[in-house]
């Protein structure tokens, strides 16, 4: 009987060791993403699997949500530990404006930029003047579906260059519908931000339609960031779209990982480290995750780094902008 009891206790000890870290504890992380049909969800699930496998004592899982706005609320309430967020929504939360008017989330911290949301303002060639986004003035232009992230970011960019809906004939179409309306002569242009290449724009050029992806000047970029500081320079390489051999100078905002300042510093450090020490696996999660690189990790982040992420990036001798240095680290 004693022998059987001894074997039982040994097996129990081994099971506890397998289920937790050296202290016999497992930290459970919930990653807020978006709807299961989008990009945020599979990347969040993939990161959860990676952290669970590579970080001792971590069990992380992705969960679907309504997207960036809800994800901020989930972080604030402690109902999520990590969230994938659109740069603009993160900036609004930090500033207490837009969707978070008068309700700033001071405890939001960044872990890393993941992949860029590249701005594509398309306009019929017959309407192009300067070749920049200011050319949409006076034209019929789709700003994206109403209340969508596309509409919000488009209106901010327009505000940066001194335009409002009163300066255009606004439409509220999805990407494919907008391109179809342009081909039919019912629409002059559209905003279609996404990772490159955008399939709707590929289809536009493949159909022979004469349209231009408008550029963003350095002055326009600065003015847009004066509204919300989350955009950064992005060059669409020549050859990305059919018959467009020249580079296109546009801008992008980040899709980034956000956490609460309350996250343990060691946890934040380890999940950041796991991303960049397993880049091949991260980039294999989804085509958009192929854009995850250490060189772009800080691009466009709207909130200071978490102290754990800050520690990791300092170890990599990265030049960290002053605005991203966490107050806790000073």
N, C-alpha and C positions, 0 to 999 in steps of 0.2 A: 504493500500500500504506500509506504514511504517513497518507494522507487517511482511509482506512478505519479505521486504528488510532485516529486522532484522534476520529472520530465515535463509535467504540466506547467510548473513555475518557470522552467527554462524556456519553454515555447512561448509563454506569455511575455517574458522579458524580450525575447527576440522580436515578437510581433510589435511591442511598443516601440522598440528601437527602429523598426522599419517604418513605422507610421509617423515618427516625429524627428526632431533634430536631437542634438546631443543632450538636451534637457528633457527629452521626451515630449516636446511640444511641437505642434504644427500650427503655422500661421496661415489662415485662410484669407485669400485676397479675391475680391469680386471686381471684375473689370467691366465697367459700363461701356456699351458700344453704340449701336443704333439698331435699325430693323435688320432682320436676318437676311434680307435680300440685297443689302448694300455691301460696301467695302469694309466699313468699320467692324462689323460683326465677325467675319472670318479672320481678320487680323487680330482682333481682341482675343478670340478663341485660340488662335495660333500662339500668341504671346503667353497666354495662360498655360498652355501645354509646355512651352519652352521653359518658363519659370519653374513650373512644377517638376520638370525633369532636371534642370540644371542648378537650381538653388536649393540647398539643403533646408528642410523645414518649411518650405513654401508649398502651398496647394492653391493654385490660382485658376479661376474659371471666368470665361466671358459670359456676359448676360446681355440679351437684347434690351433695347430701350427706345424711347422716342427720339434719341439723338442728343446733340450737344447741349441744348437748353436744359433738358431734363437731367442730363449727366451732371451738370453743375449742381443742381438741386440734390442729386443723389450723393455727391461728394460732401456737400454742406451738411446733410442730415446723417452722414456716416453710414448710408445704405450702400455705398460703393467705396472701394479703396483706391481704385485707379479708374480713369476715364479717358477715352479718346475724344478729343474736342476739336472743333473748327477754330482756327486762330481768331476770327472776328468775334465769335461768341465768348472765347476766353478773354479777349480784350474788353468786351462789354462788361463781363463779370468783374474784372479787376477795377474798371472805372466806375461801376455802378450806373451804367447808362444803357440805352437800348432795351433789350429784354430784361435788364436788371436795374432799371431806373430807380435810383435812390436806395438800392439794396446791394451795395458792393460786397464782393466776396474777397476779403483781404487775405484769407488763408489759402487761396489757390496758389499752388506751386507747380512748376514745370519739371518734367523728367527729360523729355527729348522731343524734338521735331521728328515725325515719322516720314511722311511723304507730302509733297507740295500739291496744293490745289491751284492749278495754273489758269490764270485769267485769259479768256479768249473773247474779245469783243470783235464780232464779225460784222462786216458791212459790205453791201453791194459795191463793186468797183465803180459803178456810175455815180456813187455818192461820196467817194473818198476824195478828200481835199489835202489835208496835211499828212494823212497816213497814221494819225494818232487817235486815241479814244475820244478826243474832243469832236471828232467828225460826226459823231452820232447826233449832234444837235440838229433839230429841225426834221429829223427823220423818224419813220415808224420803226420802233425798236422793242424787241422782247426783253424784258428784264428778268424773266424766269417766272415760274408759277407763283401765285400770290402766297405770301407768308413763308416762302422757301428760303433756304440759306442762300441760294443763287440771287433771289431778289434783294435780300439784305446786303450782301456784299456788293452787288451791282450799284445799289443806291449810294453806298458809302463811296465807291470809286467815283460816281458821278458828282457827289458833293465835293469831293476833293478837287475836281476840275471845274467847279462852279456851275454845275448843272443840276436840275431837278426834273421830276416827271413833267413839269410844265414846259420844259425845253424840248421834249420829244413827244411822239405819239406812242404812248406805252401799250405794249401787249404783254400777255402773261402766259407764255407757252413753254412747254417742255422742249427739249433740245431737238428731237426729231421733227416735232410739229413746226418748230420755228424754221428749220432748214427747208421743210416742205413748203411753208408759206413764202419763203424767200424765192424759191425756185418758181413758184406760181405767180410771182410779182405782187403778192399781197403784203409783203414785209420787206423793209430795207436792211434790217440787221438784227443781231441777237447777242446776248451774253450767254456763254456756255462754258463756265469754269469746270475743269476736271483735270485728271492726270492725262499726260500726252501718250499717244495721240487720242483725240476725242473722236469717237466713231462717227458722230453726226457730221463733223467737219470733213472727215475722210470721205463720207458719202457725198457731201456737197461737191468736193473737188472731183470725185470720180464721175459725178453726173455731168461735169463740164460747166457748172455754174461759175460765173465770174465774181468771186468774193475775195475779200482781204481780211486777214487777221490783223487788227490794228495794233500799233505799238504803243508803249508807254514810255515817255521821256523821264529822265532823272528828276526834272522839276515836278512833273506830275506825280511821280512816286513819292517825293517828299511831301507834296500837298495832301495826298491820300493818307499818308502816315500821320499827318497832323490831325486827321479826323480820328483814326484808330491805328496805332502803331503796331501793325502785324504783317505788313506786306514786305516782300524782298524781291530783288532783281531776279528774273528768270529768263534764260535764253532758250527759245525753242530752236533746236538745231535745224539747219537747212536739210531738206530731204525727209523731214518728219511727215510732211503732207505732200501729196502728189503734185509735181510740177512746181513746187516751192523750194528753190535751191538755196535761197538766202536765209540766214538766221533771222528770227523774229524776236525783237526785244520787248518782252512783256514783263509781268510781275506775277507773283504767286503768294498765297498765304499758307501757313502750315496746318496740317492735321497733326495734332501733337498729343502726347501723353501728359495728363494732369493728375495731380494728387493733392491731398490736404497737407498743410504744414505739419499736422499732427502725426503723419506717418513716421514710424521709427527710422532714424537716419541710416542704420545698418540695412534695413529692408530696402530703402530707396537706393542705396549704394549698390546692393547686390542685384536688384532687378535691372538697373542701368548697366552694370557691368556685364550681366548675362546677355543683354541685347548685343553689345559691341564685341563680345568675345565669341559670339556664335552667329556672326553676320550671315554666313552662308545659309544657315537654317532659317534665320529671320526672313531673308530675301526670298526664300522658297515658300513662304506661307501664302503669298498672293502676289500677283503681278505688280500691284501698287507698292508692295513692301520691297520691291527691287530698288526703290529709291532711298531706302534707309542706309545712310552712311555716316560715319563719324564726322566727316568734313562738313556735313550740312545739319548736324544735330542741334545747333543753336539758332538756325535761321528762323526769324520771324516770331520767336517765342514771346507771347504777350505777358507772361507772368514770371517772376523770379524763379530761378531753379530751386528745387528742394535741396537742402543741405547735403543729402546723400549723393544726389546727382552731381552737385557742384564739386564735391570731393572727388568723384570719379573723373570728371572732365579736367579738373586741375592736375590730377595724376597723369593725364594724357598731354599735358603742357599746352592745352588749348587756350586761345585768347578769349576770355569771357567778358562780354560787354558789361559795363558797370550796372546797367539796368537789370541784368540777370543775376547779379550777386545777391544771394538771399540775405535779408537783414540779420537772420540768426547767425550767419557766418562772420559777420563783421565784429 
